[in-house]
Amino acid sequence: MAALFGDSVRAPAAPDNTPIDVSAMPRVLRRIALEAARLEPRRVALAMAASLAGAIASLSLPRLFGRAVNEAQRLAGVAARTHDAASETARHALGAHADTVQAAAQADAARHTLLVTAGLVILATVIRGVMSMSANYQAEYVSQKVAYQYRLDFFRQLQRLSFGFHDRIHSGDLITRGMLDLEGARSFIQNGLLIALTMLLLVGIAAGQMITTDPVMAALGLAFTPLASLVLARMGFMLRVTWLHVQRLMSILTLTMEENLQGIRVVRSFAARTFELVKFDSAANAALAFSYQRIVLRFRAVSVMTLSFYGSMGALLWYGGGRVAAGTMTPGRLTEFLTYMTLLQSPIRQIAMIVAAAARATTSGSRLFEILDLSPEVADHPGAKELAFMTGVLRFEHVEFAYDPGAPVLRDISFTLSPGQTLGIVGPPGSGKSTIANLIPRFYDVTGGRVTIDGVDVRDLTLASLRSHVGLVQQEAFLFDATVTNNVAYADPWADETRIETAARTAQIHDYVAALPGAYETRVGERGVALSGGQRQRMSIARGVVPGPGIMIFDDSTAAIDAVTEKKVREALAEATASKATIIIAHRLSSLMHADEIIVLEAGRIVERGTHAELLALAGEYADLFALQTRAEQGLSIADARLRRKLAAAAG
């Protein structure tokens, strides 16, 4: 852990040499879009239709404004002619009267056209607003549905992945992927996908109308697009790099906070608050630096795009104004092009936001899909069958195992255990005791030999049926923040009160629970904080006894229990497991002296085996350990006894 924080927190701003997959963006974004279409095809279609309708309504405005300007110009001309006609009334009364009547009719027609145009502009604006609201609502709904599905898929995948995976990855990183990365992928649907669709419709249709109306004016108006494309492409790549750093730093922050909260008593006991604050602040500052870098990248791109956009608009105004002055273009046509540019202004500014959302979604989606696409190392084989528990004979046949290639943990382990028998396993730390326990329910797969139940290799059985017949009570008694009943009946939520109470009595925890204010409905707190270590272990034993599996494994599960209580637990368990195959792993020999067979492990090998009496008679490792624990030889350590025995053997 110190190495982790030394590398990741003290120098978190160091560049990450992980290569960026340039081809990932279209692949990841397409996957997110297809997921949205799969989950809510009707709403996606509605959002697209609303976006199209809104774009069409918006693109009707340039023609309407151009028409209004032309009509206003005509109205101004009519007014001028009317004034000229009135000044000539005295000289040409009859003819002037006719011109005045005609001018008035033209003025009325122009006013009517302006009124209709104003009404159409209002209508188009209302339609655009309603369609925009509808599209945004549908996009938000779809994005939340996608997030919901990804949450389920991610959590389900975490339940499927093997213990080997969880051994290699930090929980803080998984939490970050399941929350922050998932949110980054979700937000693209709302802040990127449908906005991009609206923008493409606006830009595409507007560009088409501009080109068909006047190619030269269209070329001037769209001259900013090449530069904007280059700037956006660079920004998108750089944002992916910064988002990758930010997400990894957020994983470190989450891990630091999670460990600090879980180990808050250790932190306070060793007065390590300052150290923890510095560690957290270092990663937070690094994340802040990359966040600032994202801001600089985005606003630099926005500035360049805005400058090039207004440059194109200025060129359009200069060229179009000259043509209007020369009489080769109407003011309405120039107004139409300027309105097109005004409509494009907002989408162009949103391009930076779309690219930023796409960059974040690419990085976040890649990290999320990296987990979702993993295949469990331990899974049901094709054709795996349910465990038909007949006699329940457990057998290890020359089992070999290594967590990492080339570093074997178990070597040539063989034993047979029948129902009603108890096997004790003892050995120094790291000798492979817990590994044997983990191989039976297939938390890991053996690398050599095989483990069988009733002659069937456990790899040929479904995991669900195998684990329902194997009960493993571990030394670390993890309890959920729930009631005593919920914790004890966790393996069988439908267990009745009698079974729960019987299991609690077997574990010697019933009297304590019954004295609580809420009895079995009392909450035990996060990780069982309201209980002592021994109480947590006894509740864990009760939880293992409730389902009544055919094979019971107790992995140093009484280490935190006092000797008197342990004796009571052992006697009760002997009765509860009388017809089951039972394995007891312990350092305290009093826990397994009654076993039918005891195997002594050292460096992954069985160095001694037999009953308690037989092992004492061997005067070997087991006898030395027994002597030390019973203080038969005061002051004599196991190492001293081992050395004395080897010297004696050499002398003989």
C-alpha positions as a printed NumPy array, in Angstrom:
array([[  0.   ,   0.   ,   0.   ],
       [  2.877,   2.331,   0.78 ],
       [  4.257,   1.672,  -2.672],
       [  0.898,   2.48 ,  -4.183],
       [  0.687,   5.846,  -2.45 ],
       [  4.329,   6.554,  -3.046],
       [  3.906,   6.138,  -6.797],
       [  0.388,   7.454,  -7.225],
       [ -0.034,  10.233,  -4.692],
       [  3.317,  11.82 ,  -4.019],
       [  3.938,  12.305,  -7.707],
       [  0.478,  12.066,  -9.262],
       [  1.103,  14.684, -11.883],
       [  3.704,  12.604, -13.645],
       [  2.719,  11.949, -17.254],
       [  1.059,   8.665, -18.019],
       [  2.815,   6.807, -20.809],
       [ -0.232,   4.703, -21.631],
       [ -0.79 ,   5.165, -25.387],
       [ -4.036,   6.795, -26.466],
       [ -6.102,   4.688, -28.831],
       [ -7.046,   7.203, -31.511],
       [ -9.577,   4.816, -33.048],
       [-11.425,   4.408, -29.763],
       [-13.631,   7.498, -30.061],
       [-15.948,   6.368, -32.863],
       [-16.081,   2.841, -31.466],
       [-16.945,   3.881, -27.912],
       [-19.402,   6.612, -28.92 ],
       [-21.123,   4.257, -31.354],
       [-21.515,   1.692, -28.591],
       [-23.128,   4.265, -26.272],
       [-25.463,   5.446, -29.039],
       [-26.471,   1.896, -29.949],
       [-27.185,   1.138, -26.29 ],
       [-29.509,   4.142, -26.165],
       [-31.256,   3.025, -29.35 ],
       [-31.596,  -0.519, -28.019],
       [-33.1  ,   0.487, -24.695],
       [-35.419,   3.288, -25.835],
       [-35.846,   3.18 , -29.626],
       [-39.155,   5.065, -29.546],
       [-37.835,   7.905, -27.424],
       [-34.654,   8.164, -29.473],
       [-36.802,   8.421, -32.618],
       [-38.962,  11.081, -30.952],
       [-35.866,  13.037, -29.931],
       [-34.49 ,  12.881, -33.471],
       [-37.837,  13.897, -34.969],
       [-38.123,  16.798, -32.53 ],
       [-34.57 ,  17.883, -33.347],
       [-35.34 ,  17.768, -37.064],
       [-38.566,  19.73 , -36.62 ],
       [-36.778,  22.313, -34.487],
       [-34.006,  22.64 , -37.067],
       [-36.516,  23.126, -39.901],
       [-38.391,  25.737, -37.869],
       [-35.133,  27.565, -37.17 ],
       [-34.048,  27.444, -40.803],
       [-37.308,  29.004, -41.947],
       [-36.362,  32.216, -40.168],
       [-33.694,  33.44 , -42.631],
       [-36.141,  33.335, -45.553],
       [-38.829,  35.021, -43.449],
       [-36.481,  37.785, -42.315],
       [-35.183,  38.269, -45.838],
       [-38.757,  38.52 , -47.117],
       [-39.619,  40.993, -44.344],
       [-36.669,  43.239, -45.222],
       [-37.621,  43.226, -48.918],
       [-41.232,  44.05 , -48.064],
       [-40.107,  46.834, -45.737],
       [-37.939,  48.219, -48.514],
       [-40.871,  48.053, -50.911],
       [-43.1  ,  49.776, -48.34 ],
       [-40.508,  52.519, -47.994],
       [-40.431,  52.915, -51.77 ],
       [-44.213,  53.093, -51.941],
       [-44.21 ,  55.762, -49.242],
       [-41.698,  57.805, -51.201],
       [-43.699,  57.523, -54.427],
       [-46.863,  58.49 , -52.566],
       [-45.172,  61.608, -51.287],
       [-43.977,  62.499, -54.787],
       [-47.446,  61.883, -56.216],
       [-49.032,  64.168, -53.583],
       [-46.7  ,  67.019, -54.51 ],
       [-47.802,  66.775, -58.121],
       [-51.537,  66.832, -57.304],
       [-51.954,  70.492, -58.159],
       [-50.61 ,  70.085, -61.661],
       [-51.975,  66.666, -62.575],
       [-54.886,  66.076, -60.266],
       [-56.483,  63.096, -62.025],
       [-53.289,  61.18 , -62.805],
       [-51.82 ,  61.898, -59.384],
       [-54.968,  60.605, -57.723],
       [-54.676,  57.313, -59.637],
       [-50.991,  56.949, -58.617],
       [-51.908,  57.647, -55.011],
       [-54.597,  54.979, -55.007],
       [-52.187,  52.453, -56.544],
       [-49.462,  53.345, -54.031],
       [-51.886,  52.965, -51.159],
       [-52.887,  49.512, -52.425],
       [-49.226,  48.489, -52.645],
       [-48.588,  49.832, -49.172],
       [-51.519,  47.827, -47.783],
       [-50.228,  44.698, -49.503],
       [-46.725,  45.255, -48.076],
       [-48.116,  45.821, -44.565],
       [-50.205,  42.662, -44.867],
       [-47.138,  40.706, -45.951],
       [-45.111,  42.095, -43.053],
       [-47.906,  41.17 , -40.629],
       [-48.098,  37.62 , -41.996],
       [-44.303,  37.318, -41.897],
       [-44.246,  38.486, -38.269],
       [-46.865,  35.867, -37.42 ],
       [-44.836,  33.153, -39.172],
       [-41.681,  34.212, -37.314],
       [-43.509,  33.935, -33.981],
       [-44.942,  30.559, -35.   ],
       [-41.531,  29.252, -36.091],
       [-39.976,  30.448, -32.847],
       [-42.672,  28.752, -30.759],
       [-42.292,  25.513, -32.722],
       [-38.521,  25.638, -32.296],
       [-38.875,  26.169, -28.534],
       [-41.395,  23.353, -28.098],
       [-39.368,  20.956, -30.23 ],
       [-36.164,  21.851, -28.412],
       [-37.822,  21.237, -25.043],
       [-39.223,  17.921, -26.259],
       [-35.874,  16.776, -27.667],
       [-34.038,  17.711, -24.448],
       [-36.606,  15.89 , -22.315],
       [-36.364,  12.73 , -24.393],
       [-32.563,  12.927, -24.384],
       [-32.446,  13.263, -20.598],
       [-34.881,  10.359, -20.174],
       [-32.868,   8.118, -22.496],
       [-29.552,   9.054, -20.875],
       [-30.871,   8.202, -17.418],
       [-32.197,   4.881, -18.695],
       [-28.796,   4.07 , -20.2  ],
       [-27.112,   4.996, -16.898],
       [-29.531,   2.732, -15.035],
       [-28.736,  -0.192, -17.328],
       [-24.984,   0.387, -17.14 ],
       [-25.17 ,   0.49 , -13.332],
       [-26.928,  -2.863, -13.281],
       [-24.511,  -4.343, -15.822],
       [-21.477,  -3.022, -13.944],
       [-22.624,  -4.283, -10.552],
       [-23.632,  -7.634, -12.039],
       [-20.211,  -7.909, -13.668],
       [-18.468,  -7.226, -10.356],
       [-20.392, -10.15 ,  -8.882],
       [-19.311, -12.411, -11.767],
       [-15.632, -11.545, -11.929],
       [-13.264, -13.905, -10.171],
       [-11.406, -13.285,  -6.934],
       [ -8.201, -13.032,  -8.928],
       [ -9.556,  -9.905, -10.594],
       [-10.521,  -8.321,  -7.272],
       [ -7.063,  -9.178,  -5.917],
       [ -5.455,  -7.076,  -8.665],
       [ -7.63 ,  -3.95 ,  -8.759],
       [ -8.395,  -1.407,  -6.088],
       [-11.955,  -0.972,  -4.931],
       [-11.528,   2.811,  -5.209],
       [-10.846,   2.446,  -8.913],
       [-13.93 ,   0.259,  -9.339],
       [-16.093,   2.787,  -7.497],
       [-14.785,   5.573,  -9.733],
       [-15.528,   3.563, -12.864],
       [-18.996,   2.634, -11.649],
       [-19.915,   6.211, -10.755],
       [-17.82 ,   8.968, -12.359],
       [-16.935,   7.094, -15.548],
       [-20.49 ,   5.872, -15.906],
       [-21.762,   9.444, -15.524],
       [-19.309,  10.6  , -18.201],
       [-20.663,   8.018, -20.635],
       [-24.272,   8.887, -19.76 ],
       [-23.888,  12.646, -20.177],
       [-22.748,  12.225, -23.784],
       [-26.259,  11.176, -24.816],
       [-27.731,  14.43 , -23.57 ],
       [-24.832,  16.867, -23.898],
       [-23.269,  15.452, -27.012],
       [-25.289,  13.028, -29.094],
       [-28.565,  14.903, -29.638],
       [-26.928,  18.331, -29.574],
       [-24.602,  17.067, -32.286],
       [-27.621,  15.812, -34.229],
       [-29.322,  19.2  , -33.996],
       [-26.104,  20.947, -34.964],
       [-25.546,  18.683, -37.967],
       [-29.099,  19.304, -39.146],
       [-28.75 ,  23.057, -38.754],
       [-25.311,  23.282, -40.331],
       [-26.074,  20.757, -43.072],
       [-29.42 ,  22.196, -44.162],
       [-28.271,  25.796, -43.726],
       [-25.114,  25.166, -45.737],
       [-27.164,  23.482, -48.464],
       [-29.605,  26.378, -48.655],
       [-26.791,  28.929, -48.667],
       [-24.915,  27.104, -51.439],
       [-27.991,  26.73 , -53.637],
       [-28.888,  30.395, -53.101],
       [-25.442,  31.957, -53.724],
       [-22.286,  29.8  , -53.831],
       [-19.889,  32.732, -53.396],
       [-21.71 ,  34.085, -50.358],
       [-21.91 ,  30.539, -48.963],
       [-18.155,  30.065, -49.409],
       [-17.434,  33.279, -47.494],
       [-19.907,  32.396, -44.736],
       [-18.516,  28.873, -44.259],
       [-14.839,  29.79 , -44.622],
       [-14.284,  29.306, -40.875],
       [-15.033,  25.556, -40.952],
       [-11.553,  24.212, -41.981],
       [ -9.761,  26.081, -39.199],
       [-12.467,  25.198, -36.697],
       [-12.192,  21.509, -37.649],
       [ -8.437,  21.461, -37.045],
       [ -8.776,  23.208, -33.707],
       [-11.544,  20.872, -32.599],
       [ -9.644,  17.751, -33.657],
       [ -6.631,  18.793, -31.594],
       [ -8.793,  19.783, -28.642],
       [-10.627,  16.458, -28.719],
       [ -7.387,  14.474, -28.559],
       [ -5.871,  16.625, -25.808],
       [ -9.069,  16.47 , -23.776],
       [ -9.014,  12.68 , -23.934],
       [ -5.493,  12.728, -22.484],
       [ -6.459,  15.093, -19.663],
       [ -9.662,  13.179, -18.903],
       [ -7.655,   9.97 , -18.678],
       [ -5.368,  11.581, -16.084],
       [ -8.301,  13.073, -14.187],
       [-10.202,   9.785, -13.989],
       [ -7.132,   7.932, -12.734],
       [ -6.494,  10.597, -10.136],
       [-10.126,  10.426,  -9.064],
       [ -9.62 ,   6.698,  -8.54 ],
       [ -6.728,   7.503,  -6.213],
       [ -8.838,  10.077,  -4.37 ],
       [-11.673,   7.596,  -3.948],
       [ -9.303,   4.894,  -2.741],
       [ -7.652,   7.285,  -0.276],
       [-10.978,   8.414,   1.137],
       [-12.337,   4.869,   1.323],
       [ -9.275,   3.537,   3.15 ],
       [ -9.214,   6.537,   5.479],
       [-12.851,   6.043,   6.461],
       [-12.454,   2.305,   6.952],
       [ -9.261,   2.764,   8.944],
       [-10.291,   5.914,  10.795],
       [ -9.44 ,   4.344,  14.161],
       [ -5.93 ,   3.461,  12.971],
       [ -5.446,   6.989,  11.609],
       [ -6.534,   8.544,  14.89 ],
       [ -4.573,   6.044,  17.005],
       [ -1.297,   6.884,  15.259],
       [ -2.044,  10.635,  14.951],
       [ -1.67 ,  10.319,  11.175],
       [ -4.25 ,  12.968,  10.274],
       [ -1.633,  15.312,   8.788],
       [ -0.127,  12.552,   6.684],
       [ -3.562,  11.559,   5.345],
       [ -4.427,  15.194,   4.57 ],
       [ -1.174,  15.688,   2.666],
       [ -1.721,  12.46 ,   0.751],
       [ -5.253,  13.442,  -0.215],
       [ -4.314,  17.047,  -0.994],
       [ -1.521,  15.928,  -3.314],
       [ -3.88 ,  13.903,  -5.515],
       [ -6.584,  16.594,  -5.297],
       [ -4.132,  19.269,  -6.456],
       [ -3.031,  17.109,  -9.373],
       [ -6.669,  16.562, -10.394],
       [ -7.266,  20.311, -10.104],
       [ -4.281,  21.033, -12.352],
       [ -5.636,  18.76 , -15.069],
       [ -9.087,  20.312, -14.668],
       [ -7.549,  23.733, -15.271],
       [ -5.819,  22.288, -18.302],
       [ -9.197,  21.139, -19.651],
       [-10.601,  24.633, -19.167],
       [ -7.671,  26.216, -21.009],
       [ -7.98 ,  23.768, -23.896],
       [-11.708,  24.332, -24.262],
       [-11.687,  28.108, -24.068],
       [ -8.68 ,  28.382, -26.348],
       [-10.565,  26.372, -28.958],
       [-13.729,  28.425, -28.404],
       [-11.763,  31.65 , -28.848],
       [-10.216,  30.513, -32.135],
       [-13.574,  29.275, -33.455],
       [-15.366,  32.471, -32.425],
       [-12.694,  34.637, -34.046],
       [-12.802,  32.66 , -37.296],
       [-16.618,  32.682, -37.244],
       [-16.852,  36.451, -36.901],
       [-14.128,  36.806, -39.507],
       [-16.321,  34.844, -41.941],
       [-19.334,  36.967, -41.011],
       [-17.328,  40.172, -41.551],
       [-16.207,  38.962, -45.001],
       [-19.799,  38.064, -45.838],
       [-21.054,  41.477, -44.746],
       [-18.328,  43.281, -46.72 ],
       [-18.938,  41.346, -49.922],
       [-22.719,  41.299, -49.628],
       [-22.873,  45.001, -48.662],
       [-20.91 ,  45.88 , -51.79 ],
       [-23.312,  43.927, -53.973],
       [-26.318,  45.576, -52.331],
       [-24.753,  48.983, -52.939],
       [-24.126,  48.017, -56.56 ],
       [-27.725,  46.912, -56.927],
       [-26.882,  43.282, -57.785],
       [-28.329,  41.921, -54.543],
       [-31.37 ,  42.836, -52.538],
       [-31.027,  43.806, -48.862],
       [-33.339,  40.911, -48.053],
       [-30.915,  38.393, -49.554],
       [-28.036,  39.824, -47.488],
       [-30.267,  39.719, -44.415],
       [-31.06 ,  36.087, -45.205],
       [-27.372,  35.118, -45.227],
       [-26.634,  37.101, -42.076],
       [-29.549,  35.358, -40.352],
       [-28.14 ,  32.001, -41.416],
       [-24.847,  32.979, -39.794],
       [-26.639,  34.128, -36.639],
       [-28.451,  30.808, -36.417],
       [-25.17 ,  28.97 , -36.815],
       [-23.487,  31.016, -34.088],
       [-24.989,  29.066, -31.173],
       [-24.365,  25.579, -32.644],
       [-20.816,  26.565, -33.55 ],
       [-20.174,  27.598, -29.958],
       [-21.684,  24.327, -28.799],
       [-19.245,  22.339, -30.924],
       [-16.604,  22.769, -28.234],
       [-19.022,  21.42 , -25.631],
       [-19.912,  18.494, -27.886],
       [-16.258,  17.638, -28.476],
       [-15.556,  17.934, -24.743],
       [-18.487,  15.627, -23.965],
       [-17.324,  13.182, -26.637],
       [-13.752,  13.211, -25.29 ],
       [-14.948,  12.579, -21.751],
       [-17.36 ,   9.871, -22.91 ],
       [-14.586,   8.174, -24.877],
       [-12.23 ,   8.076, -21.895],
       [-14.961,   7.217, -19.381],
       [-16.649,   4.714, -21.678],
       [-13.358,   2.964, -22.415],
       [-12.662,   2.545, -18.697],
       [-16.218,   1.364, -18.06 ],
       [-16.307,  -1.08 , -20.979],
       [-12.89 ,  -2.397, -19.984],
       [-14.591,  -3.922, -16.938],
       [-17.856,  -4.857, -18.655],
       [-16.019,  -6.759, -21.399],
       [-13.899,  -8.893, -19.067],
       [-14.52 , -12.603, -18.965],
       [-14.375, -14.199, -15.491],
       [-11.347, -16.386, -14.974],
       [-13.537, -18.766, -12.975],
       [-16.904, -19.392, -14.623],
       [-19.312, -22.183, -15.437],
       [-17.834, -24.392, -18.124],
       [-20.004, -25.299, -21.132],
       [-22.189, -28.197, -20.086],
       [-21.593, -27.657, -16.359],
       [-24.085, -29.588, -14.28 ],
       [-25.768, -29.082, -10.95 ],
       [-24.122, -30.685,  -7.936],
       [-26.134, -33.801,  -7.029],
       [-25.012, -34.185,  -3.433],
       [-25.028, -37.925,  -2.739],
       [-22.465, -38.894,  -0.13 ],
       [-20.469, -35.658,  -0.157],
       [-16.93 , -37.064,  -0.269],
       [-14.36 , -34.299,  -0.808],
       [-11.055, -35.279,  -2.373],
       [ -7.88 , -33.357,  -3.277],
       [ -5.879, -35.272,  -5.861],
       [ -2.257, -34.066,  -6.213],
       [ -3.406, -30.444,  -6.247],
       [ -1.015, -27.737,  -7.383],
       [ -1.797, -24.022,  -7.291],
       [ -0.073, -20.701,  -7.935],
       [ -1.526, -17.205,  -7.811],
       [  1.239, -16.047, -10.139],
       [  3.001, -18.239, -12.726],
       [  6.261, -19.612, -11.421],
       [  5.404, -19.013,  -7.755],
       [  3.608, -22.154,  -6.54 ],
       [  1.619, -21.864,  -3.316],
       [  0.455, -25.491,  -3.043],
       [  2.442, -28.536,  -4.106],
       [  1.058, -32.072,  -4.414],
       [ -1.754, -31.746,  -1.88 ],
       [ -3.847, -34.905,  -1.503],
       [ -6.442, -35.906,   1.084],
       [ -9.919, -37.418,   1.303],
       [-12.687, -36.193,   3.589],
       [-16.002, -38.022,   4.028],
       [-19.228, -36.81 ,   5.677],
       [-18.991, -37.008,   9.456],
       [-15.224, -36.585,   9.369],
       [-13.21 , -33.533,  10.416],
       [ -9.92 , -32.486,   8.842],
       [ -7.63 , -30.086,  10.695],
       [ -5.088, -27.959,   8.836],
       [ -2.271, -26.171,  10.609],
       [  0.871, -24.441,   9.454],
       [  2.801, -21.168,   9.591],
       [  1.474, -18.029,   7.843],
       [  1.815, -18.291,   4.075],
       [  1.92 , -22.06 ,   4.045],
       [ -1.263, -22.324,   1.927],
       [ -3.96 , -23.091,   4.504],
       [ -6.496, -20.494,   3.333],
       [ -5.676, -21.302,  -0.281],
       [ -6.945, -24.853,   0.244],
       [-10.173, -23.415,   1.649],
       [-10.56 , -21.099,  -1.353],
       [-10.096, -23.89 ,  -3.899],
       [-13.053, -25.946,  -2.65 ],
       [-15.816, -23.445,  -3.584],
       [-13.784, -22.557,  -6.713],
       [-12.831, -19.045,  -5.784],
       [ -9.75 , -19.979,  -7.794],
       [ -9.074, -22.872, -10.157],
       [ -6.29 , -25.33 ,  -9.47 ],
       [ -3.27 , -25.178, -11.754],
       [ -2.567, -28.873, -11.356],
       [ -4.396, -31.961, -10.117],
       [ -8.064, -31.677,  -9.268],
       [-10.623, -31.17 ,  -6.508],
       [-13.629, -33.498,  -6.594],
       [-16.909, -33.957,  -4.74 ],
       [-18.355, -37.452,  -5.064],
       [-15.823, -38.057,  -7.846],
       [-16.944, -35.061,  -9.937],
       [-14.383, -32.355, -10.677],
       [-15.643, -29.091,  -9.164],
       [-14.791, -27.387, -12.481],
       [-17.546, -29.441, -14.106],
       [-20.171, -28.153, -11.664],
       [-22.141, -24.91 , -11.765],
       [-20.75 , -22.335,  -9.375],
       [-24.157, -21.642,  -7.823],
       [-24.818, -25.287,  -6.916],
       [-21.239, -25.857,  -5.723],
       [-21.144, -22.821,  -3.443],
       [-24.589, -23.571,  -2.048],
       [-23.166, -26.88 ,  -0.765],
       [-19.908, -25.433,   0.581],
       [-19.999, -23.184,   3.654],
       [-16.894, -21.091,   4.274],
       [-16.519, -19.15 ,   7.536],
       [-13.456, -16.929,   7.296],
       [-11.311, -15.251,   9.917],
       [-12.291, -11.782,   8.679],
       [-15.924, -11.597,   9.751],
       [-17.507,  -9.047,   7.429],
       [-20.965,  -7.945,   8.484],
       [-23.403,  -5.729,   6.614],
       [-24.994,  -2.612,   8.048],
       [-28.251,  -4.457,   8.659],
       [-30.066,  -6.261,  11.444],
       [-28.742,  -9.335,  13.22 ],
       [-31.426, -11.404,  11.483],
       [-30.426, -10.175,   8.03 ],
       [-26.749, -10.866,   8.688],
       [-27.238, -14.355,  10.125],
       [-29.752, -15.352,   7.424],
       [-27.735, -13.791,   4.59 ],
       [-27.087, -17.125,   2.864],
       [-30.746, -18.095,   3.174],
       [-32.998, -15.01 ,   3.455],
       [-36.079, -17.233,   3.775],
       [-34.792, -19.066,   6.867],
       [-37.356, -19.092,   9.675],
       [-36.711, -17.627,  13.116],
       [-36.091, -21.049,  14.645],
       [-33.2  , -21.823,  12.268],
       [-31.716, -18.379,  12.841],
       [-31.903, -18.725,  16.6  ],
       [-30.499, -22.258,  16.499],
       [-27.53 , -21.059,  14.436],
       [-26.974, -18.214,  16.905],
       [-27.052, -20.657,  19.834],
       [-24.536, -22.882,  18.054],
       [-22.242, -19.889,  17.63 ],
       [-22.764, -18.904,  21.293],
       [-24.097, -15.466,  20.314],
       [-27.794, -15.922,  21.126],
       [-27.654, -14.762,  24.756],
       [-25.902, -11.538,  23.777],
       [-28.321, -10.819,  20.915],
       [-31.384, -11.585,  23.036],
       [-30.235,  -9.002,  25.593],
       [-30.033,  -6.213,  22.994],
       [-32.862,  -3.608,  23.019],
       [-34.052,  -4.746,  19.608],
       [-32.895,  -8.351,  19.967],
       [-32.52 ,  -9.881,  16.494],
       [-33.785,  -6.677,  14.835],
       [-30.856,  -4.638,  16.145],
       [-28.621,  -3.102,  13.462],
       [-24.963,  -4.025,  13.837],
       [-23.572,  -0.932,  12.103],
       [-21.17 ,  -0.628,   9.184],
       [-18.912,  -3.7  ,   9.053],
       [-20.379,  -4.75 ,  12.423],
       [-18.818,  -1.792,  14.251],
       [-21.289,  -2.159,  17.124],
       [-19.86 ,  -5.612,  17.947],
       [-16.538,  -6.792,  19.322],
       [-14.175,  -8.867,  17.215],
       [-15.222, -12.085,  18.916],
       [-18.913, -11.253,  18.551],
       [-18.438, -10.578,  14.848],
       [-16.697, -13.925,  14.434],
       [-19.466, -15.756,  16.263],
       [-22.109, -14.059,  14.133],
       [-20.128, -15.058,  11.061],
       [-20.136, -18.667,  12.295],
       [-23.905, -18.487,  12.782],
       [-24.257, -17.179,   9.228],
       [-22.267, -20.138,   7.916],
       [-24.347, -22.655,   9.858],
       [-27.809, -21.411,   8.789],
       [-27.916, -22.819,   5.227],
       [-26.674, -26.229,   6.391],
       [-24.258, -26.93 ,   3.5  ],
       [-22.778, -30.392,   2.98 ],
       [-19.177, -29.239,   3.457],
       [-18.206, -26.806,   6.213],
       [-14.904, -24.919,   6.275],
       [-13.806, -22.866,   9.276],
       [-10.793, -20.777,   8.322],
       [ -9.346, -19.592,  11.642],
       [-12.867, -18.454,  12.456],
       [-12.404, -18.554,  16.248],
       [ -9.147, -16.597,  16.457],
       [-10.808, -13.626,  18.201],
       [-12.862, -15.769,  20.606],
       [-11.692, -16.47 ,  24.132],
       [-10.743, -20.045,  25.016],
       [-13.817, -20.763,  27.164],
       [-16.282, -19.52 ,  24.543],
       [-14.321, -21.286,  21.808],
       [-14.721, -24.573,  23.656],
       [-18.486, -24.063,  23.806],
       [-18.601, -23.094,  20.115],
       [-16.51 , -26.135,  19.19 ],
       [-18.768, -28.487,  21.092],
       [-21.902, -26.978,  19.549],
       [-20.384, -27.104,  16.064],
       [-19.371, -30.733,  16.529],
       [-23.025, -31.541,  17.096],
       [-24.289, -29.306,  14.259],
       [-21.774, -30.703,  11.753],
       [-21.833, -34.329,  12.872],
       [-23.016, -35.53 ,   9.469],
       [-20.965, -33.091,   7.372],
       [-17.469, -33.079,   5.994],
       [-15.737, -30.404,   8.073],
       [-12.412, -28.634,   7.624],
       [-10.953, -26.585,  10.477],
       [ -8.027, -24.3  ,   9.761],
       [ -6.466, -22.822,  12.881],
       [ -3.293, -21.659,  14.546],
       [ -4.637, -22.571,  17.978],
       [ -4.329, -26.359,  18.217],
       [ -7.137, -26.641,  20.743],
       [ -9.492, -25.838,  17.854],
       [ -8.572, -28.966,  15.894],
       [ -7.173, -31.51 ,  18.329],
       [-10.382, -33.519,  18.027],
       [-10.086, -33.81 ,  14.198],
       [-10.039, -37.252,  12.576],
       [ -6.929, -36.215,  10.676],
       [ -4.613, -33.238,  10.909],
       [ -2.279, -32.16 ,   8.13 ],
       [  0.67 , -29.872,   8.766],
       [  1.644, -27.559,   5.92 ],
       [  4.947, -25.897,   5.3  ],
       [  5.769, -23.93 ,   2.129],
       [  2.727, -25.39 ,   0.414],
       [  3.558, -29.034,   1.124],
       [  2.149, -31.546,   3.576],
       [  5.059, -32.292,   5.891],
       [  3.129, -34.244,   8.541],
       [ -0.283, -35.864,   8.805],
       [ -2.175, -37.999,  11.298],
       [ -4.296, -37.721,  14.408],
       [ -3.357, -35.483,  17.309],
       [ -1.814, -38.405,  19.194],
       [  0.055, -39.692,  16.134],
       [  1.508, -36.254,  15.394],
       [  2.659, -35.825,  18.968],
       [  4.351, -39.197,  18.736],
       [  6.256, -38.029,  15.633],
       [  7.893, -35.299,  17.729],
       [  8.025, -33.023,  14.69 ],
       [  6.596, -29.649,  13.689],
       [  3.186, -30.313,  15.209],
       [  4.686, -31.511,  18.473],
       [  6.857, -28.396,  18.69 ],
       [  3.853, -26.16 ,  18.146],
       [  1.815, -28.075,  20.725],
       [  4.643, -27.852,  23.228],
       [  4.946, -24.108,  22.731],
       [  1.207, -23.5  ,  23.073],
       [  0.924, -25.667,  26.18 ],
       [  4.185, -24.24 ,  27.57 ],
       [  5.536, -27.724,  28.208],
       [  8.992, -26.378,  27.397],
       [  9.318, -22.942,  28.953],
       [ 11.247, -20.45 ,  26.856],
       [ 11.786, -22.847,  23.968],
       [ 10.68 , -21.407,  20.649],
       [  9.591, -23.416,  17.62 ],
       [ 12.729, -22.35 ,  15.788],
       [ 14.871, -23.555,  18.688],
       [ 13.032, -26.872,  18.81 ],
       [ 13.374, -27.328,  15.055],
       [ 17.114, -26.606,  15.198],
       [ 17.615, -29.011,  18.106],
       [ 15.756, -31.758,  16.286],
       [ 17.794, -31.301,  13.095],
       [ 21.031, -31.36 ,  15.04 ],
       [ 19.962, -34.528,  16.805],
       [ 19.033, -36.143,  13.494],
       [ 22.391, -35.176,  12.   ],
       [ 24.285, -36.569,  14.987],
       [ 22.359, -39.839,  14.786]])
